[in-house]
Amino acid sequence: MIDMQNSYFEFPELAKVRDELVARVNELIRTAHDAGRPVVLVRTEHSRDKSTWTLNMCEDDQGFAFPGTEQAQFLDELATGDHVEVVKTRDSAFFDTELKTRLEQLGVDHLLLCGVSTHSCVSQTAIDGFAENVHIAVACDAIASDDAALSTALLEFLSDQMRQPIIDQAAALELLRTGDWPD
């Protein structure tokens, strides 16, 4: 689960879909827990001293999601429960984090991605997962973005070029229940 935290839902496009998206993500989290599957909750956090800021953040002199702030916290209504948490400073949950090591410790080599934002953090995590030889599927009913055109293009890229399944909520729930990976 990628970046279901307060800072991203400050975007009006994401704020509009917040309730529906949280409901779908929570359904995936609960189903994974019920099936005994590990849940990894990823969130972005940046240092106030600018040491973790991206180039565009530095150029704009605007940071966000600082430790201990409301922006950095998961949404209150998110079913966080028993989970693995990974904090990142870039779009990819694999970049300069312990995600790959944690997955190896858990014996996980298949991930179902959900969360925000499709055109950046979700897609970049999927691309880097491919580079790490992790099988990735994207739960398309449990993702959202503030850039629909770019999101559509990136989902097509993930499907066509990376052969990563883009699956609806019913298929995602079935995957979590059975572990049967889609073709």
Backbone as numpy.savetxt, mean C-alpha at the origin, in Angstrom:
# Nx Ny Nz CAx CAy CAz Cx Cy Cz
-0.84 -3.43 2.95 -1.70 -2.28 2.95 -0.79 -1.05 2.95
-1.00 -0.19 1.96 -0.10 0.93 1.73 -0.75 2.27 2.13
-0.12 3.00 3.01 -0.39 4.42 3.29 -1.83 4.80 3.61
-2.54 3.98 4.32 -3.89 4.34 4.76 -3.76 5.19 6.02
-3.21 6.38 5.82 -2.94 7.28 6.92 -3.52 8.66 6.63
-3.65 9.44 7.66 -4.37 10.71 7.58 -3.85 11.65 6.50
-2.55 11.74 6.31 -2.00 12.73 5.37 -2.53 12.56 3.95
-2.71 11.35 3.50 -3.14 11.13 2.11 -4.61 11.48 1.90
-5.38 11.42 2.93 -6.81 11.70 2.79 -7.12 13.18 2.96
-6.07 14.00 2.98 -6.24 15.45 2.88 -6.53 15.85 1.43
-6.18 14.98 0.47 -6.49 15.24 -0.94 -8.00 15.06 -1.12
-8.69 16.04 -1.71 -10.15 15.95 -1.85 -10.62 14.69 -2.59
-9.87 14.28 -3.62 -10.27 13.09 -4.38 -10.25 11.83 -3.51
-9.29 11.75 -2.61 -9.21 10.59 -1.71 -10.19 10.72 -0.55
-10.40 11.93 -0.08 -11.37 12.14 1.01 -12.75 11.68 0.59
-13.10 11.86 -0.68 -14.43 11.47 -1.18 -14.65 9.96 -1.12
-13.59 9.17 -1.26 -13.73 7.71 -1.31 -13.27 7.04 -0.02
-12.95 7.84 0.97 -12.37 7.32 2.21 -13.20 6.22 2.85
-14.47 6.46 3.10 -15.29 5.49 3.83 -15.38 4.17 3.09
-15.64 4.23 1.79 -15.76 3.00 1.00 -14.42 2.27 0.93
-13.34 3.02 0.73 -12.02 2.41 0.65 -11.64 1.74 1.97
-11.85 2.43 3.07 -11.52 1.85 4.39 -12.32 0.58 4.62
-13.59 0.58 4.25 -14.42 -0.62 4.42 -13.84 -1.80 3.64
-13.42 -1.54 2.42 -12.86 -2.63 1.60 -11.51 -3.10 2.12
-10.66 -2.16 2.51 -9.35 -2.52 3.06 -9.54 -3.30 4.37
-10.43 -2.84 5.23 -10.69 -3.55 6.48 -11.20 -4.97 6.22
-12.03 -5.13 5.21 -12.52 -6.47 4.87 -11.36 -7.37 4.47
-10.41 -6.84 3.72 -9.22 -7.62 3.34 -8.37 -7.95 4.57
-8.16 -6.96 5.43 -7.35 -7.19 6.63 -7.98 -8.26 7.51
-9.28 -8.15 7.76 -9.96 -9.13 8.62 -9.93 -10.53 8.01
-10.12 -10.61 6.70 -10.09 -11.90 6.03 -8.69 -12.52 6.11
-7.66 -11.71 5.94 -6.29 -12.21 6.07 -6.04 -12.71 7.49
-6.45 -11.94 8.48 -6.27 -12.37 9.87 -7.03 -13.67 10.13
-8.27 -13.76 9.66 -9.08 -14.98 9.86 -8.44 -16.20 9.21
-7.74 -15.97 8.10 -7.09 -17.08 7.39 -5.69 -17.36 7.93
-5.27 -16.62 8.94 -3.95 -16.84 9.52 -2.82 -16.29 8.66
-3.12 -15.35 7.81 -2.10 -14.76 6.94 -1.57 -13.47 7.58
-0.28 -13.24 7.43 0.27 -11.99 7.99 -0.24 -10.77 7.23
-0.40 -9.69 7.95 -0.80 -8.42 7.36 0.33 -7.44 7.60
0.75 -6.78 6.54 1.81 -5.78 6.62 1.16 -4.42 6.37
1.25 -3.55 7.36 0.73 -2.19 7.23 1.92 -1.26 7.00
1.90 -0.58 5.87 2.99 0.31 5.48 2.50 1.75 5.61
3.35 2.60 6.16 3.01 4.02 6.21 4.25 4.85 5.94
4.00 6.05 5.47 5.07 7.00 5.16 5.30 7.91 6.35
6.57 8.19 6.60 6.91 9.12 7.66 8.20 9.84 7.26
8.25 11.15 7.45 9.43 11.94 7.08 9.95 12.72 8.27
11.25 12.89 8.32 11.90 13.66 9.38 11.74 15.15 9.13
11.58 15.89 10.19 11.46 17.35 10.07 12.76 17.99 9.55
13.89 17.33 9.77 15.17 17.91 9.36 15.45 17.78 7.86
14.49 17.29 7.10 14.56 17.16 5.64 15.45 16.02 5.16
16.04 15.25 6.08 16.97 14.19 5.68 16.28 13.04 4.93
14.97 12.92 5.06 14.24 11.85 4.37 13.35 12.38 3.26
13.42 13.66 2.98 12.54 14.26 1.98 12.95 13.87 0.58
11.97 13.74 -0.29 12.22 13.48 -1.71 12.67 14.78 -2.38
13.16 14.68 -3.60 13.62 15.86 -4.32 12.51 16.91 -4.46
11.31 16.47 -4.82 10.24 17.46 -5.00 9.81 18.07 -3.67
9.88 17.32 -2.60 9.58 17.89 -1.28 10.60 18.97 -0.94
11.88 18.71 -1.23 12.93 19.71 -0.97 12.74 20.94 -1.85
12.45 20.72 -3.12 12.23 21.85 -4.04 11.06 22.72 -3.59
10.00 22.09 -3.09 8.81 22.82 -2.64 8.92 23.29 -1.18
9.96 22.83 -0.50 10.17 23.11 0.92 8.92 22.74 1.74
8.35 21.57 1.40 7.16 21.09 2.10 7.31 19.62 2.47
7.42 19.36 3.73 7.43 18.00 4.22 6.06 17.64 4.75
5.89 16.38 5.10 4.62 15.93 5.66 4.83 14.63 6.41
3.80 14.23 7.13 3.80 12.96 7.88 5.01 12.85 8.80
5.20 13.88 9.62 6.30 13.89 10.57 5.98 12.98 11.76
6.99 12.33 12.34 6.75 11.43 13.47 5.93 12.11 14.58
4.96 11.36 15.09 4.14 11.83 16.19 2.99 12.75 15.80
2.88 13.08 14.51 1.79 13.96 14.08 0.57 13.15 13.66
-0.55 13.84 13.61 -1.80 13.22 13.13 -1.64 12.73 11.70
-0.94 13.50 10.86 -0.73 13.11 9.46 -0.07 11.74 9.34
0.86 11.44 10.22 1.63 10.21 10.11 0.88 8.97 10.61
-0.22 9.18 11.31 -0.95 8.06 11.92 -1.88 7.38 10.91
-2.10 6.09 11.14 -3.10 5.37 10.35 -4.47 5.98 10.64
-5.38 5.83 9.70 -6.74 6.29 9.89 -7.33 5.61 11.12
-8.07 6.35 11.93 -8.64 5.80 13.16 -9.52 4.58 12.90
-10.26 4.59 11.82 -11.20 3.51 11.54 -10.57 2.28 10.88
-9.26 2.32 10.65 -8.57 1.20 10.03 -8.40 0.06 11.04
-8.66 -1.16 10.61 -8.52 -2.35 11.45 -7.05 -2.75 11.51
-6.31 -2.14 12.42 -4.87 -2.39 12.46 -4.51 -3.67 13.20
-5.12 -3.96 14.31 -4.95 -5.24 15.00 -3.55 -5.80 15.01
-3.44 -7.11 14.86 -2.18 -7.84 14.86 -1.56 -7.74 13.47
-0.42 -7.08 13.37 0.17 -6.84 12.07 1.66 -6.57 12.18
2.29 -6.55 11.02 3.67 -6.11 10.87 3.60 -4.69 10.35
4.35 -3.78 10.92 4.35 -2.39 10.44 5.69 -2.07 9.81
5.64 -1.42 8.66 6.83 -0.96 7.96 6.68 0.53 7.71
7.70 1.29 8.06 7.70 2.73 7.82 8.64 3.00 6.65
8.16 3.82 5.70 8.95 4.12 4.51 9.07 5.63 4.33
10.04 6.02 3.50 10.23 7.44 3.19 10.13 7.71 1.69
9.88 6.70 0.91 9.74 6.84 -0.54 8.47 6.13 -0.97
8.13 6.24 -2.25 6.90 5.63 -2.73 6.91 4.12 -2.52
8.02 3.47 -2.79 8.10 2.02 -2.66 8.26 1.57 -1.22
7.47 0.59 -0.83 7.62 0.00 0.50 8.88 -0.87 0.59
9.51 -1.16 -0.54 10.75 -1.94 -0.54 11.99 -1.07 -0.42
11.90 0.20 -0.81 13.09 1.06 -0.86 13.57 1.44 0.54
14.77 0.97 0.87 15.44 1.34 2.12 14.59 1.06 3.36
13.85 -0.08 3.32 13.07 -0.51 4.48 13.44 -1.97 4.79
12.86 -2.48 5.84 13.08 -3.88 6.21 12.01 -4.81 5.63
11.22 -4.32 4.67 10.10 -5.13 4.15 10.56 -6.47 3.60
11.54 -6.50 2.74 11.99 -7.77 2.14 12.46 -8.75 3.22
13.21 -8.27 4.18 13.67 -9.12 5.28 12.51 -9.65 6.10
11.55 -8.79 6.40 10.39 -9.21 7.18 9.59 -10.27 6.43
9.42 -10.08 5.11 8.70 -11.07 4.31 9.43 -12.40 4.32
10.74 -12.37 4.18 11.53 -13.61 4.22 11.38 -14.30 5.57
11.40 -13.54 6.67 11.23 -14.11 8.01 9.86 -14.77 8.16
8.86 -14.19 7.49 7.50 -14.73 7.55 7.27 -15.86 6.54
8.23 -16.09 5.66 8.07 -17.09 4.62 7.11 -16.65 3.53
7.01 -15.35 3.31 6.06 -14.80 2.35 6.77 -14.44 1.05
6.25 -14.95 -0.07 6.78 -14.54 -1.38 5.66 -14.11 -2.34
4.45 -13.95 -1.79 3.29 -13.46 -2.54 2.63 -12.35 -1.71
2.36 -11.21 -2.36 1.70 -10.10 -1.67 0.46 -9.65 -2.43
-0.56 -9.33 -1.69 -1.76 -8.69 -2.23 -1.70 -7.24 -1.75
-1.63 -6.29 -2.69 -1.51 -4.88 -2.34 -2.86 -4.18 -2.35
-3.03 -3.27 -1.40 -4.19 -2.39 -1.36 -3.74 -1.09 -0.72
-4.56 -0.04 -0.82 -4.25 1.23 -0.18 -4.17 2.38 -1.16
-3.34 3.37 -0.83 -3.19 4.57 -1.65 -1.70 4.90 -1.80
-1.36 5.62 -2.74 -2.07 6.03 -3.93 -1.66 5.12 -5.08
-2.63 4.73 -5.86 -2.39 3.77 -6.94 -1.25 4.20 -7.85
-1.27 5.45 -8.27 -0.31 5.92 -9.27 1.09 6.15 -8.71
1.27 6.08 -7.42 2.59 6.30 -6.84 2.98 5.14 -5.92
2.56 5.17 -4.70 3.05 4.21 -3.71 2.65 2.76 -3.98
1.41 2.54 -4.41 0.98 1.16 -4.70 1.74 0.62 -5.91
1.77 1.39 -6.99 2.43 0.90 -8.21 3.94 0.78 -8.02
4.56 1.72 -7.32 6.01 1.61 -7.13 6.37 0.42 -6.25
5.54 0.14 -5.26 5.78 -1.06 -4.44 5.62 -2.31 -5.28
4.63 -2.33 -6.17 4.44 -3.48 -7.06 5.62 -3.65 -8.00
6.10 -2.57 -8.56 7.26 -2.62 -9.47 8.50 -3.11 -8.74
8.76 -2.58 -7.56 9.93 -3.02 -6.81 9.76 -4.44 -6.28
8.53 -4.84 -5.98 8.30 -6.23 -5.60 8.67 -7.17 -6.73
8.32 -6.79 -7.94 8.71 -7.57 -9.13 10.24 -7.69 -9.19
10.94 -6.59 -8.96 12.41 -6.61 -8.99 12.98 -7.49 -7.88
12.24 -7.65 -6.80 12.67 -8.49 -5.67 12.19 -9.94 -5.80
11.58 -10.28 -6.95 11.03 -11.62 -7.19 9.92 -12.00 -6.21
9.14 -11.02 -5.83 7.96 -11.25 -5.01 6.75 -11.22 -5.94
5.90 -12.22 -5.83 4.68 -12.24 -6.63 3.71 -11.22 -6.05
3.19 -10.37 -6.91 2.31 -9.29 -6.47 0.98 -9.39 -7.20
-0.10 -9.18 -6.47 -1.43 -8.96 -7.05 -1.93 -7.66 -6.44
-2.77 -6.94 -7.19 -3.31 -5.68 -6.72 -4.82 -5.83 -6.58
-5.32 -5.51 -5.40 -6.77 -5.56 -5.13 -7.37 -4.25 -5.65
-7.85 -4.26 -6.88 -8.25 -3.01 -7.55 -9.45 -2.32 -6.92
-10.25 -3.02 -6.15 -11.39 -2.38 -5.48 -11.00 -1.79 -4.13
-9.76 -2.01 -3.72 -9.28 -1.54 -2.42 -8.06 -0.64 -2.57
-8.02 0.10 -3.70 -6.99 1.09 -3.95 -7.67 2.38 -4.40
-6.95 3.47 -4.27 -7.50 4.76 -4.73 -6.35 5.70 -5.04
-6.69 6.75 -5.80 -5.69 7.72 -6.23 -6.35 9.05 -6.51
-5.56 10.10 -6.52 -6.06 11.40 -6.92 -5.72 11.70 -8.38
-5.21 10.70 -9.12 -4.90 10.85 -10.54 -5.37 9.61 -11.28
-6.63 9.63 -11.72 -7.26 8.46 -12.33 -6.56 8.01 -13.60
-6.20 8.93 -14.47 -5.58 8.55 -15.74 -4.23 7.87 -15.53
-3.43 8.44 -14.67 -2.12 7.84 -14.38 -2.28 6.49 -13.69
-3.25 6.38 -12.81 -3.51 5.10 -12.12 -3.90 4.01 -13.11
-4.78 4.34 -14.04 -5.19 3.37 -15.06 -4.00 2.92 -15.88
-3.17 3.86 -16.29 -1.98 3.52 -17.09 -1.03 2.62 -16.30
-0.82 2.92 -15.04 0.10 2.11 -14.25 -0.46 0.72 -13.96
-1.75 0.61 -13.72 -2.34 -0.72 -13.53 -2.21 -1.55 -14.80
-2.40 -0.93 -15.96 -2.20 -1.64 -17.23 -0.75 -2.09 -17.37
0.18 -1.23 -17.01 1.60 -1.59 -17.05 1.90 -2.78 -16.14
1.40 -2.72 -14.91 1.64 -3.81 -13.96 1.08 -5.12 -14.50
-0.10 -5.07 -15.08 -0.74 -6.26 -15.61 -0.02 -6.77 -16.86
0.22 -5.88 -17.81 0.80 -6.28 -19.10 2.28 -6.62 -19.01
3.06 -5.76 -18.40 4.51 -5.92 -18.42 5.04 -6.75 -17.26
4.44 -6.64 -16.11 4.93 -7.36 -14.93 4.12 -8.62 -14.66
3.05 -8.79 -15.44 2.16 -9.96 -15.29 1.61 -10.10 -13.87
1.33 -8.96 -13.27 0.77 -8.94 -11.92 -0.75 -8.88 -12.03
-1.44 -9.83 -11.45 -2.91 -9.83 -11.51 -3.52 -8.60 -10.83
-4.48 -8.01 -11.48 -5.26 -6.92 -10.93 -6.64 -7.52 -10.68
-6.99 -7.71 -9.41 -8.18 -8.51 -9.09 -9.20 -7.71 -8.29
-10.47 -8.07 -8.47 -11.54 -7.36 -7.76 -11.64 -7.85 -6.31
-12.54 -7.25 -5.57 -12.66 -7.55 -4.14 -13.00 -9.02 -3.89
-13.92 -9.57 -4.66 -14.31 -10.97 -4.46 -13.11 -11.90 -4.68
-12.36 -11.65 -5.73 -11.18 -12.49 -6.01 -10.10 -12.28 -4.95
-9.96 -11.04 -4.47 -8.97 -10.77 -3.43 -9.33 -11.51 -2.14
-10.60 -11.49 -1.77 -11.04 -12.20 -0.58 -10.83 -13.70 -0.73
-11.14 -14.23 -1.89 -10.92 -15.66 -2.16 -9.44 -16.01 -2.07
-8.60 -15.16 -2.62 -7.16 -15.37 -2.55 -6.70 -15.44 -1.10
-7.18 -14.53 -0.28 -6.78 -14.52 1.13 -7.30 -15.75 1.87
-8.50 -16.18 1.55 -9.08 -17.35 2.22 -8.36 -18.64 1.85
-8.08 -18.82 0.54 -7.56 -20.09 0.06 -6.07 -20.13 -0.21
-5.48 -18.97 -0.50 -4.08 -18.93 -0.90 -3.86 -19.30 -2.35
-4.95 -19.55 -3.08 -4.83 -19.90 -4.50 -4.55 -18.65 -5.31
-3.36 -18.58 -5.87 -2.92 -17.40 -6.61 -3.60 -17.33 -7.97
-4.09 -16.15 -8.36 -4.76 -16.03 -9.67 -3.78 -16.19 -10.83
-4.29 -16.63 -11.95 -3.44 -16.79 -13.15 -3.14 -15.46 -13.78
